[in-house]
């Protein structure tokens, strides 16, 4: 009985305090995890982007003016070395494949034997996170923690990055390009950013990416990131002397006018890659003037037809079927309208 009483006394005075100490240590660890500085979360997210093997399904929303485009895609990533994206929606893009390997992006259209090399994309992924860490340390960007949320069924911490000064003063040196606001929701276990939003000056998100389903450490065979041997890679943009030279690099038939003013010559053809699709620009010259014909297929790009044109220039926009057109130049308005009418009925040209 005495021994039992001694044992109970020992438990009350030794074991209980030890248990309390253990609980305090555990609580300190949990609180410390939750209060980890934002810059450490950014560094973890950067390492995850660079090294993590991951697959899943995500939704990308891009906003241009009042238009929001929604793309659903399945993806496989081998860190920053390789990535494969297969478009699931919208229906008109279903089956499109984007591959990143050997430091270049190519896009493969369904049921074709051609791939198009894409231009260098704006800062994204690990590059954006690396820049964010540098700018936070220098005070150019402010970082704040947001409440935890669940993304794809996983617990994530939020980090909001905001430019400390939206506009620079005249005497200030230039700084690296960085959005007005970037918000990340970072998986607590892996460090991978499962949701991100990018906003410009008005605070409205222009791009939102959210992972809906995620698979960690999937099996990723090398051929997943390799172009089939019978696929030919063509440039997605460039400058060409003729329409015939440019056409193989364009995913839609280039339309040319059946009417041109006397003495008109084609100076060059420029194929411009845009996020919304390619834009083809035909630059013409007459003895008295210059004008350009812009055209795009399916989607009208932002700032279609260019900007900062001379005050004397006339600009004419219109849509014909699946095509968007613009003519910009210092031709008389009547001549521009006549060229536009001839474009509506033409599918090939000179």
Order of alpha helices (4+ residues) and beta strands (2+ residues): alpha-alpha-alpha-beta-beta-beta-beta-beta-beta-alpha-beta-beta-beta-beta-beta-beta-beta-alpha-beta-beta-beta-beta-beta-alpha
